[in-house]
């Protein structure tokens, strides 16, 4: 046998079968992972601080293969499809589809696709840049400030007016994301390349009519005054260089990029030990006017567990640095950071995935820093009608900072939130969570799915 054929054969075997033992599910999780097809479907109700109460239908289907499969104890599944459609009472509708196929046919390749649609009048704009992170509201609590915005006054023409939607805009948005990856080093290193596409329409709520109580107590039709995003689009308020806010027209963007990922987690969906480190970059095609560079480090570790592993206390740490730069900075590109390792686009610096004590997109800057820590637990296990649930309470702290340009984080541009919550892992493929967080503007409550990091 030729020597080079022997080397190729050994390399292939290492990638396809000899996965690093650090990636193997722990005995507790492996015992509960089901073979073949696993279906999960449920109606859901939830609450979001911006959109109010909502309802949704969600369903997922995964194929896990057989226990005799060499990858059964390492890959979370062979194929996975998730679909969710829902809406909230405050004019918000959405659709989400996610498809993932790791270790395609037992070989070291992966394909991920995601499609999102949303339409709502709850898009948030509070300003962009470090000065807005350091600014504080005149009122101590956010709800007190919003109560003042709802106060009506008469215009010179005798028309009731309000500032209710001062920080809101209307958005219709499609997002698609397709990525492929090559897995090397016995499953520990992943090279990812892909495309991300966004089409969106932003509109001002200036002139919209709202039915609100007047100073006399009776309800009247009140007209929305020009909002903050109107002022920003006209260049009437300070902002970062290169910011682009296009209103009342469709905007289309295509990004190409990739990432290098070190992944030693024991269970991708609900890790309890290991590391996930990611360096990524993406650039907008034609013209190359917008760029994103990101460094993310996540660490998972044990604090305590019983011999049967049915009670577990673990910790999760996350550090994120991301920078959006170029001659053209579309507003909503500053709202998200790209997580190539798990195919997600979480909101940046505030919201349910980052700074949970503050409203979604409350703080936005081109350069962002984030530190998060969660103390997680597993204290209960329930089986009902062939459905498996396990989970427990969590405690967390989120610290974020932002700058207009690359520079050291400063205390004046730093915000913090702390809180408690709960996590429920359903059928080993769906995580439901609730977070109750407190920051300098009061409490925030969120119900959603998946770990924040």
Secondary structure, 3 states (H helix, E strand, C coil): CCHHHHHHHHHHHHHHCCCCHHHCCCHHHHHHCCCCEEEEEEEEEEEECCCEEEEEEEEEEEECCCCCCCCCCCCCCCEEEEEEEEEECCCEEEEEEEEEECCHHHCCEEEEEEEEEEEEEEEECCCCCHHHHHCCCCCCCHHHHHHHHCCCEECCCCCEEECCCCCEEEEEEEEEEEEEEEEECCCCEEEEEEEEEEEEEEECCCCCEEEEECCCCCEEEEEECCCHHHHHHCCCCCCCCCEECCCCCEEEEEEEEEEEEEECCCCCCCCCCEEEEEEEEEEECCCCCCEEEEEEEEEEEEEEECCCCCCEEEEEEEEEEEEEECCCEEHHHHHECCECCCCECCECCCCCCCCCCCCCCCCCCCEEEEEEEEEEEECEEEEECCEEEEEEEEEEEEEEEEECCCCCCCHHHEEEEEEEEEEEEECCCEEEEEEEEEECCEEEEEEEECCCC
